[in-house]
Amino acid sequence: MKIKILHIVKSLGRGGAEMLLQETLKEHNKEKFEFHFIYFLPWKNQMVEGLNNAGGKVNNFSAKNNLLIIFQIRKIIKYIKENKIEIVHCHLPWAGFVGRFIHKLIGIPVIYSEHNVQERYHIITKTLNKLTFNWQTRVIAVSNDVAVSIANIIHPKIPVTTILNGVNTDYFQRDNKLRIKKRKELDILDDEILIGNIAVFRFQKRIKEWIDLFKMIHSKYPKVKACIVGDGILKEEIMVHLREANMEGKIIFPGLQTDVLPWMSAMDIFMMTSEFEGLPIALLEAMSMGCAIVSTNAGGIKELIRDQEDGLLKPVEDWQSLIDPLDFLITHPAEIIKFGSKARLRVQQSFSIKAMVQQLEKIYTDILLQK
């Protein structure tokens, strides 16, 4: 008899937590576990096909806003009972709130994965998180930074386990054929450097600062190219900033891409200017793809990258100083290859998706044994 797990998440767009659901599902033991997924925002469905193809059972319980998400609780409880779900695993705050109410109502074990530090949440989200945090069975923090934040702000009475995010290094590896094809499409020569990023356009990613930083580099090295793959609620604001910075046409914005392998294969340097992070999946993927990393040391990034060894870091508040490692790599192209190789080795040795899945499955079985 398979153990039935229900994942609840607000959306299935291509965010870090959502991408991780697909990648872990590929590695899970399907003979022992059966995985169901419920998401709420119907227009954010980029990961649905991948989850279905990997053996998941995906359902959309349509809700246009956070309040309407809460009103789906009765429907979810009915689904849990009809499908004999044994564990609910929630991701991100509003799905977490739903899971906690379900735990209160029917007593089913609920796990919550926390991807951000509490200090960075909106005051309403942070307050609700604190009030309801102990209405669940167990919490998974995606980095030590996140675990410390939970301890300091929430003071939880339930177990908090740190399981570092992982990446499928067999899948996310550089493909020279894809690289050549994509760079030809973008009209980028073999000896030209492409600086890239993949992100959901949220304020913490600081995409406008990314544009400003590239503008400084481009003024010094006009042949250096740039692209930012992604989309999000701040897209219009970012496009206005792009025009005001007179950088329109100088940074490629291809929008949301379900398949990022060609884009990451084309990149030489992966740059992040984030103000805060948990343990970003896109960064793990870029490292696995052999990109040289230039980033702020936000949140779990400093647990992932050892400065000057696996990548080049600068303080969050001093994002402008990222121009120095960029300058260094551009003028020393052999270092791009060296740092890219070290980045891939780092994730292979310490951030394997297989190790992450083994830890998750142990938590699932332990909870059922305790029950």
Secondary structure in CASP SS format (residue, H / E / C, confidence):
PFRMAT SS
TARGET T0000
AUTHOR 0000-0000-0000
METHOD secondary structure of the structure
MODEL  1
M C 1.00
K C 1.00
I E 1.00
K E 1.00
I E 1.00
L E 1.00
H E 1.00
I E 1.00
V E 1.00
K C 1.00
S C 1.00
L C 1.00
G C 1.00
R C 1.00
G C 1.00
G H 1.00
A H 1.00
E H 1.00
M H 1.00
L H 1.00
L H 1.00
Q H 1.00
E H 1.00
T H 1.00
L H 1.00
K H 1.00
E H 1.00
H C 1.00
N C 1.00
K C 1.00
E C 1.00
K C 1.00
F E 1.00
E E 1.00
F E 1.00
H E 1.00
F E 1.00
I E 1.00
Y E 1.00
F C 1.00
L C 1.00
P C 1.00
W C 1.00
K C 1.00
N C 1.00
Q C 1.00
M C 1.00
V H 1.00
E H 1.00
G H 1.00
L H 1.00
N H 1.00
N H 1.00
A C 1.00
G C 1.00
G C 1.00
K E 1.00
V E 1.00
N E 1.00
N E 1.00
F C 1.00
S C 1.00
A C 1.00
K C 1.00
N C 1.00
N H 1.00
L H 1.00
L H 1.00
I H 1.00
I H 1.00
F C 1.00
Q C 1.00
I H 1.00
R H 1.00
K H 1.00
I H 1.00
I H 1.00
K H 1.00
Y H 1.00
I H 1.00
K H 1.00
E H 1.00
N C 1.00
K C 1.00
I C 1.00
E C 1.00
I E 1.00
V E 1.00
H E 1.00
C E 1.00
H E 1.00
L C 1.00
P H 1.00
W H 1.00
A H 1.00
G H 1.00
F H 1.00
V H 1.00
G H 1.00
R H 1.00
F H 1.00
I H 1.00
H H 1.00
K H 1.00
L H 1.00
I H 1.00
G C 1.00
I C 1.00
P C 1.00
V E 1.00
I E 1.00
Y E 1.00
S E 1.00
E E 1.00
H C 1.00
N C 1.00
V C 1.00
Q H 1.00
E H 1.00
R H 1.00
Y C 1.00
H C 1.00
I H 1.00
I H 1.00
T H 1.00
K H 1.00
T H 1.00
L H 1.00
N H 1.00
K H 1.00
L H 1.00
T H 1.00
F C 1.00
N C 1.00
W C 1.00
Q C 1.00
T C 1.00
R E 1.00
V E 1.00
I E 1.00
A E 1.00
V C 1.00
S C 1.00
N H 1.00
D H 1.00
V H 1.00
A H 1.00
V H 1.00
S H 1.00
I H 1.00
A H 1.00
N H 1.00
I H 1.00
I C 1.00
H C 1.00
P C 1.00
K C 1.00
I C 1.00
P C 1.00
V E 1.00
T E 1.00
T E 1.00
I C 1.00
L C 1.00
N C 1.00
G C 1.00
V E 1.00
N C 1.00
T C 1.00
D C 1.00
Y C 1.00
F C 1.00
Q C 1.00
R C 1.00
D C 1.00
N H 1.00
K H 1.00
L H 1.00
R H 1.00
I H 1.00
K H 1.00
K H 1.00
R H 1.00
K H 1.00
E H 1.00
L C 1.00
D C 1.00
I C 1.00
L C 1.00
D C 1.00
D C 1.00
E C 1.00
I C 1.00
L E 1.00
I E 1.00
G E 1.00
N E 1.00
I E 1.00
A E 1.00
V E 1.00
F C 1.00
R C 1.00
F H 1.00
Q H 1.00
K H 1.00
R C 1.00
I H 1.00
K H 1.00
E H 1.00
W H 1.00
I H 1.00
D H 1.00
L H 1.00
F H 1.00
K H 1.00
M H 1.00
I H 1.00
H H 1.00
S H 1.00
K H 1.00
Y C 1.00
P C 1.00
K C 1.00
V C 1.00
K E 1.00
A E 1.00
C E 1.00
I E 1.00
V E 1.00
G E 1.00
D E 1.00
G C 1.00
I C 1.00
L C 1.00
K H 1.00
E H 1.00
E H 1.00
I H 1.00
M H 1.00
V H 1.00
H H 1.00
L H 1.00
R H 1.00
E H 1.00
A C 1.00
N C 1.00
M C 1.00
E C 1.00
G C 1.00
K C 1.00
I C 1.00
I E 1.00
F E 1.00
P E 1.00
G E 1.00
L C 1.00
Q C 1.00
T C 1.00
D C 1.00
V C 1.00
L H 1.00
P H 1.00
W H 1.00
M H 1.00
S H 1.00
A H 1.00
M C 1.00
D C 1.00
I E 1.00
F E 1.00
M E 1.00
M E 1.00
T C 1.00
S C 1.00
E C 1.00
F C 1.00
E C 1.00
G C 1.00
L C 1.00
P C 1.00
I H 1.00
A H 1.00
L H 1.00
L H 1.00
E H 1.00
A H 1.00
M H 1.00
S H 1.00
M C 1.00
G C 1.00
C C 1.00
A E 1.00
I E 1.00
V E 1.00
S E 1.00
T E 1.00
N C 1.00
A C 1.00
G C 1.00
G C 1.00
I H 1.00
K H 1.00
E H 1.00
L H 1.00
I C 1.00
R C 1.00
D E 1.00
Q C 1.00
E C 1.00
D C 1.00
G E 1.00
L E 1.00
L E 1.00
K E 1.00
P C 1.00
V H 1.00
E H 1.00
D H 1.00
W H 1.00
Q H 1.00
S H 1.00
L H 1.00
I H 1.00
D H 1.00
P H 1.00
L H 1.00
D H 1.00
F H 1.00
L H 1.00
I H 1.00
T H 1.00
H C 1.00
P H 1.00
A H 1.00
E H 1.00
I H 1.00
I H 1.00
K H 1.00
F H 1.00
G H 1.00
S H 1.00
K H 1.00
A H 1.00
R H 1.00
L H 1.00
R H 1.00
V H 1.00
Q H 1.00
Q H 1.00
S H 1.00
F C 1.00
S E 1.00
I H 1.00
K H 1.00
A H 1.00
M H 1.00
V H 1.00
Q H 1.00
Q H 1.00
L H 1.00
E H 1.00
K H 1.00
I H 1.00
Y H 1.00
T H 1.00
D H 1.00
I H 1.00
L H 1.00
L H 1.00
Q H 1.00
K C 1.00
END
